[in-house]
Amino acid sequence: MKYLHTMVRVTDVEQSLRFYRDGLGLEEIRRTENEKGRYTLIFLAPPGQPETPVELTFNWDPEEYTGGRNFGHLAYEVDNIYDFCKHMQDLGYTVNRPPRDGNMAFVRSPDNISVEILQKGSPLPPAEPWLSMKNTGAW
């Protein structure tokens, strides 16, 4: 398993960049704009440490974040997402967002922290039982 990033939702990109970039000294390492999903992702990391980014997520449609919704999730990369999700199920954890695409899944900690699991490299071919599984709860 490899740590990937921590995601924080932000309501004002410029104010957030002033804090994270200008204040904390993080450097922008990449940015993605998704018109269909109506969001912008900005990844920042300490100088010389691009492997430890924070992801700022800006949703274009205004939303008030309550109950900790501004903190999004932890993210980890695994060698085989299907084996990993099966392992979590065997331990009694619910896979809230199954890896139907062979690429991404979400589970929650006992304290309800959302954890994103991503397939290392290319997505695995879609496979059962994951392909037919529905989402469970919030992720």
N, C-alpha and C positions, 0 to 999 in steps of 0.2 A: 504494500500500500504506500502511496505517496501523497503527502499533503499538497493540495492545489491552491485553495484560496478561501477567504472569508468574504461573504457578501453583505453589504449594508445598503439599504435603500435610502436615497437622498431626495430632497424636495427642491433643491436649488443647486444646479451644477457649479455655478461660479462661486457661491459661498462655500460649497464643499471642497472645491479645488483650492480655494484660499486656505482652508483649514488643513487638508491632507497634504497638499503640495507645498504651499508657501509656508505654512506653520510647521507641520511635522517633517517636511523635507523629503517627502516621497516623490518619486519620479513617475510620470505617466509612461507606461510601457506598451499599452495598446488601448484602442477604443473601437467599439462596434456600435453602429446605429442600425436599428431594425425597424423599418417603417411599418411592416405588416404587424409586428408585435407592439409597436409604438413605445419603444424603450431605447435607451442608450446605456451601454456598459463601458465603464472606464476602469481600467486596471492600473493601480499604482503600487510601487514597491520601493523599499529602501534602496539607495544607490548601491549598485553592485550586487543586489540580491533579487533579481527578477523572479526567482523561484518561490518567493514568499509574498505574493500580492494580496492587496485588498481590492475587492470588486465593488465599485460604486454603481448602483443600479438606479437610473433615473427613469421613472415611468412618465411618459408624456402627458397622460391624462391625470389631472390632480387627484390625489387620494390622501386621506388622513390616516396615518399609521398609528394604530393603537395596539396595546397588548403585546408590545415587542415586535410588531410586524416590520419595523424599520431594520431590524437585524434579520437577515435572510437565512443563511445556512452556512455550514462548513462544507467543504468539498474535498473528496479524496478520489484518486485514480487507482484502479485495481487491474490486475492482469486478466481476470475473467469475471465479468459482471454477473453472469448466471451462477457460477460457483459461489461467489460472494453472497449474493442474495439468498441462495439456498442455505448457506451457512447461517445467515442472520435468522431466517425462518426456523431452522433447526434449534436455534437458541431461544425461540419463542417471540421474536420480534416481528412486527408487521412491516411488510414492504408496502409503504403507502402509495408510491408511484412505481409500479413494476417496470422492468427494463424491456418493454414491448419492442423498442427500436434497437435493442442490443447495445445501447450506448449509455443510457441514463436511468437512474433509479433514485428514489428518496426513501429514507427511513427516519424515524424519530428516536431520540434518546429517551430514557426514562423521565427526564425533566422536560420533554417535549421540544428539544432542540432539533431542528431539521438538518439532516445530513445528506448531501448529494453524493451519489456514487457514479463515477464516470468510467467508462471502458477505456483502458489504455490503447492508444493507436486507433485503428479503424473499428467501427461498430461490428459486433458479432452478427451473424445472420439471425433474423428473427426466429424464435423458437418457442415452442410450448414448454411449460404451461404459461410462460410469461406473456406470450402474444395475445392470449385470450383474457388475461387478468385485468380487472377493472381497478381504478384508483380507489383507495380506502382512506377516508378522512382527509385532513389537510396535509399538505407537504410543502 
